[in-house]
């Protein structure tokens, strides 16, 4: 037998020492204190940076899961230290099994659940949910689409540290070159060999300056409004038509008229009628009758192409308001494409070996097993304000397995359906109205409910039922003891004749 020091005693194995350490009260105090402090700091972090940030940096990390697993091991080992259990251990075992069940349910929901958003206009139907995480998406003709879930905020690409993603089927690789956490998107135009004309101007007033573009690329870009004034661009057939063109009506506006020869005319409209008119060249300004405001023609492009310029932002807002951007290109054995910046939620075209690919930096989407239609939306405001007091939606669910049903969803009344929970998150005013739902699925939620119930029953057993049973057992024992004493006192006393002693003789002597 192995000995320790001068005393002969069995040496404890490594397993026994590890088992005792995992079951120790010291470990329980350390783990629960760490978990409590982590949750406190995570709450503060969420208030500053938002829910997506705390999910990404705390709750879905391996180290946070490690804390929960270590707590579960501590509880399991502490419970098994008292095995075999006796009847008085019932509440203790029940509460510990409940805690373990709750931890398992939380881990299952944390890593296999779903959190996302569903946005619907009134009358619109969808079965798609946009998840809260981010992904790079690539679609190419004749190839299977590639969707790569990424967390570039935690491992950003940069010079000397590219992130590479192989497309399904091989042969093509998406390369992330650089990353910016928050950018500003500058919309503009560049000179091109063909395309519609575009005009860059500056609105100069005593209080501020604002530059913008007007273009004939599409109807929405032909007129820009700044509130008190607007600027528009259109083409005319000749100088004579430009000189006789009517002034804009209904408000303060400078209308630029471009002739085929490249001459730029203008006519000013006011709320009271027509203002001045004339011709203008690049670098010249137009005086308007609106509070000392001037319109400066900065650049005229006879043919222009639309450009999106990504500019790093000097300030970094909270995480959920950031506009990140990633710089990517495509590679294959046939060469590589040009590099392009892609802001969050947008898509860009890349040309590789004569084929055009669409690359996006967007939220991945998943399908729910039923279709959701927004029937109606209502928003009530606080009296005298434009602030929403409450908002609610009426939806129809078309389920192939359970048929058609209609439901009401409001701020404090979510919809629970087939394991999915729909919360009324926000809305966008307009015609038609848009309702935005937060959609969650927690596969571990039944385990959380069972664990919570077991914990409650175990606590009730230990602190209420166990003392009651102990008092009841003690009362029964006392009653039995008193009954035995009563029976003993009630029994009649029998007289026993004394035995003759050795010195005694028979009557009459020898």
N, C-alpha and C positions, 0 to 999 in steps of 0.2 A: 504494500500500500504506500502510495507517495506520502511524504511528510512535509510539513511546513514548520520551520523553526524546530523547537525542541519537542513539539507536540505532534503526535501521530493523528492526522486527519486527512480526509480525502481532498485532493486538489480540485478546485472548481474549474470546469472547462470554459473555453471561450464563449461557447453558446450560453452557458448559465450566466456568465457575467453580462453578456449582451442582453439577455432576456431580462435580467434584473434592472439594467439601465433603462430599457425601453418601458418597463412597468413602474419606474420610480416616480414619486411625487414631484421630485425636483424637475424632471423632464416635463411633466404635465404643466407645472407652473411656468417654465420657460417657454414652452410652445404656445400656451394660451396667452401669455403676455405678448409674445411676438405677433401672434395673430390679431389680438386686439389693437396693438399699436399700428400694425400694417393697415387694418381697416380704417382706423382713425385718420392716418395720413392719406389713404386712398380717397376718403371722403373730401378732405381738404383739396387734394389734387384734382378731383372731379369738379369741384366748385370753381376752380381757376381755369382748367383746361377743357372740361366737357367730358361727357360719357364715353365717346369713342376713344379718347386718350387714356382714360383710366382702364378701360377694357383691354386696350392694346398693351399698356405698360405695366399693369398690375395683375388684373384678375385672370387673364389668359396666359400668363407666363408660366414656364415650368417651375420656377422657384416658389410661386404661390401655391401651385398644386402640391409641391413637395411639403410645404407647411401643413396642408390638410392631410396628406398621407401620413406624415409623422405623428400628427395628432391622433389619427385613426389607429396607428400601431400602438401608441401609448395606451389608448383606451382599451384595445383588445388584450394587450398583455396584462394590464392591471386587472381586467375581468378574469382572465385565465389563471392568474396567481391564486385565486380563491377556489379554483376547481379541485375536487368535486363540490358543487354548490349544495347548500342546505336550504331548507324551506325559508329561513329568514333572509336569504340572499335574493329572493324573488324580485323585489323592487330594484335592488342594485343592478342585477343582470338585465332586467327589463329596460332600465334607463340607459345603460351602456350600449345595449343592442340598438336602441333607438337612435343614439348619437351616431353610431357607426352607419346605420341605414341612412340617416340624414346626410352624412358626409359623402357616402357613395352616390346618392341622388344629386347632390350639388355638383360633384365632379362630372357625372354623366351629362347634366344639363350644360355645364360650363364648356365641355369639349365636343359634345354632340348635338347641342341645341342650335337654335336659329334665332337671329335678331335681324330685322330688316324693316323696310318701309314700302308701303303701297300707296301710290298717288293716283286718284281717279277724278276725272271730270264728271259732272252730272250726266247720266246716260251712258257713260263709258263702262266697258267690261274688260276684265283682265284676270289672269291666273298667275301672274308673275310678281315676285317679291324681290326688290333690290336689297341685297345684304349690306351690312354696315362696313364690311371690310373692302379693300381695294384690289383691283386686278388689272393686268395688262391683257388686252384682247386683240387677236390678229385674225383677220379673215382674208383668204387668198383664193382666187378662182381655181377650182379643181382640187382643193385641199380641205382637209378637216380643220375647222376653226380651232385656234389655240387660246385657252384661257388660263392665265398664270396668276394665282393669288399672291400678292406681294404686300410687304409692310416696309416700304422704302424709308419711312421715318426712322426705323430702328437700324437698318443696314443700308444707308444710302449709297448709290453708285457715285463714282466721281473719277477724275483723272487717275489712272493707274489701278482703279478698282471697278471694273465693269461687271455688271450682272448679266448673265447669259441664260437664255431660255430656248430650249430645243422645241421646234414645232412638231406636232404629231406627224408621223410618217418620215421624219428626218429630212436632211438636206437643207433646211432653212433654220436660221437661228435669229431670234430677236435679241438685240443687245441694248441694254440700258446704260448709257454713257454717263449721265449726270442727273442730278436731282436738286430741286429747290423747294423748300418747305412752304414758301408763300410768295406768289408772284402777282403782278398786275398785267393785265392783257391790254395791250395797245392795239386798237383796230386802225388799220391804215391801208394805203394803196401804193403800189409801185408801178413804174412805167413798164409797159409791155408792148409786144409787137402787134397784138390784137386785143380787143376787149372794149368795153364801154368806157366813156370818159369819166373822170373823177376830179373833184375840186376840193382842195384843202384851204380852209379859211380860219381866221381868228376873230372871235367876238370879243371886242375890247370895250370895257365900260369902266367908269371910275371906281367900281368896287371889286371887280375881278376880271380875269381873262380866261376864255375857254376856247380851245381849238377843236375842230371836228372835220369830218369829211362828208361830202354829199356825192353820190354816184348814181349812174343810171343802170347799175348792175341788177337791181331789183326794186320793185315799188317802195319797199320799206326804207331803202337807203336814199331815196330821192329827196326826202325832206327831213330836216332835223329841227326839233323844237326844244327851246331852252326855257319855256315858261312864258316870260314876257315877250319873247321874239322867236322867230323861226327863219330858217334859211333853206331854200330849195333850188334844184337844178333841173332844167329840161332843155331839149333841143328845139330849134326852130329852123325853118327851111331857108330863110334869107335874113339880111339886115333889115329889110323893110318890114318883115313880119315881126322882128324883134322890137322895132321902134313903135309898132302899133299894138303890141300885145297888151292885153288888159292887166291891170295890177291885181295882186292877190287881194281877196276880200276876207273879212271876218276877223282880222287881227293884224298885229305888227309882223311883217315878213319881207325879207329881201329875196326876190326871185331872180336867179341867174339864168340867162338865155344864151345858149351856145349855138353859133351858126356853123355850117359846113366848112367855112373858111378858117375857123378857129377864133373868130372874134367873140368876145365875151361881153354881152349886154346885161344890164340889170334894170329892174323896176321895183320900187318900194311901195308896199301897201301898208296902210295904217287903219286903225279902227274907224277913222273919220273919212277914209277915202284914199285916193292915190297920192303917193309922195313923189319924190324925184325919180328920174330915169337917166340912163346914159350908158357909156362903155367904160370898162376897167381892164387893167392889165395886172400881171403878177407883181406883187410888192406894193400896189396902190391900195388905198383905203376908201371906203364909202361912208360919208357922214349920214347918220340917220336922225330923224326927229325924236328919238326915244331916249330921253334922259342922258344925252351926251354919248350914246353908244356908237361905236364904229365897227365896220366889218372890213377886215383886211384880207385881201386875196393873197395867199401865200404860195400856192402852186396849182397849176392847171395841167392835168394829164389827159391828152387826147385819147389814149388807150391805156387802161390800167388793169392790174390784177389785185385782188383782195389779199392783204397780208395781215397775219396775226403775229404781233411782236410780244415776246415774253420778257418782262422786265422784273428783276428781283425787287421785292418790296423792302423798304427800309425798316418797317415796323412788322412785328410778328404778333398777330392777334391770337386769341385762344384757339385751341386745336380745331374745334368744330367749325370755326369761321375761316380757317386757312384755305388758300387756293394753291395747292402744290402743283408742280409740273415736273415731268420727266423727259429727258432728251434720249431719243432712241434711233436706231437704224436696223436694217435687215441685212443679213449676210448669207451667202450660199457659195457653192463652188463656181458659180457664174459671175461672182462679183459681190458688190454691196450697194445698198441704196444710199440716198442722201440722208443726212441727219436732220431731225426735226424735233422741236419742243412740243409736247402734248400737255396742255393743262388738264386738271382734274375734270371729269365728266365729258371731255371732248374727244373727237376722233380726227385723225389726219390720214392723208393718202401718201403712200411711199411706193416708188417704182423700183422694182427689182427684176432685172433680166427681161425687160419688156412687159412685165405684168404689174398691175396696180394692186397693192394690198391696202386694206383699211386697218389702221392700228389705233386702238383706243385705250385710254386710261380711265376706267369707269368701275362702277360697283358691279360685281357679279350678280347674276339673277338666278333664282330657283323658282320652280313651278309648284304651286299647291294643288292638291287633287280635286279642286272645285273652282268654279268661276265666280267672280264677285262683280256685281253691277251696282253702281251708285245710283239709286233711284232719286234721292232728294237730299239736300243739305240745307241746314238752317243755322244762322248765327244771330244771337241777340247781343246787343251792345248796352253798355252802361248808359243811363240817361244823360244826355248832353255831351257825350264823348263818342269817339270812334273806336274805343277799346272794347274788344269782344268780352262779354261777360260769360257766355257759354256758347258752345257749338255742338251740333249733333248731326248724325247721318242716318239715313235709312237705306239699307242695302238688301239685295237679293242674292242668294247663294244657289247656284245651279250645280248640284252634286250628282254625278252618275250613279252613286250607290244609295244616296238617301233622298233623292228628289230635290224639289225646289222649295225654298223657305225664305221668308223675309224677316229681317232683324233690325233692331234699333241700337245704335252705338252712340254713346255720349261720353263726356269727359270723365265721369265717375262710374260709368257702366260699360265695361268692355264686353266684347263678344267672345265666348268660349265655344269653339267648334272643332271637333275632331283633333284635339290636342293643340290647336292653334289659338292664340289669344290676339284679338284685334283691339287696339287702344286708339281712341280718337286723339291724334297727336296735334295736328294744326290744320290750317287751310290757307287757300290763296283766293282772294276776292277777284271776281271777274264775271264774264258772261261766256260760258257757264262757270259756276263755282267749282273749285277743286278742293277735295277733301284728302287729307294725308293721314294714313293710319300707320301706327307702329305695330308690326306683326312679330310675334314671338312664339317659339315652340320649345318647350322644356320637357324632353323625354324622361328626365329624372324626377319630375314633379310628383308622381305617385309615391316614389320612395321617400321624398321629403315629407309628404303628408303622413305616411306610415311611421316614419321615424319620429316626427313631432308627436304623434299620438302615443307611441311607446314611451317617449320621454315623459309626457304628461302623466301617463298611467304609472310609470315607475316612481315619479316624484310623489304622486298621491299615495302609492303603496308604502314608500319609505317613511313619509312624514305624517301620514294620517292613518292608513289602514294597518300598518305594522304595529304602531303603538296601541291601536285599538285592540288588535288580536292579542298583543302581549298582556294588556290589562284584562281582557276576557279570559285568557288562559290562567292568569294569576288568580282571578276571582273564582274560577272553577276549582283550581287547586286548593284555595282556601276553604271553599265550601266542602270539598271532599274531606279535607282534614278535620273540619268541624263535625261532619257527619260521623267520621270514625271515632272521634272523642265522645260524641253523644251516645253512640252504640256501646262504647266501653263503660260509660257511667251507668247506663241502664241495665247492664247484666247483673243478676243477684250474686251476693258473696257467699260461697260455699265454705262450711267449717271443716277443717281437716284434723282428725285426732292425732295427738303427738305420738311419735314412736317411743317405745321404751328405751331407756339408756342402758349402757353396759353395767352400771352399778346397781340397777334396779333388780330386785328378786321377785320371784313369784309370791303371791300372798300366802302367808302361813310359814314362811321360811323354808329351809331345806327339808 
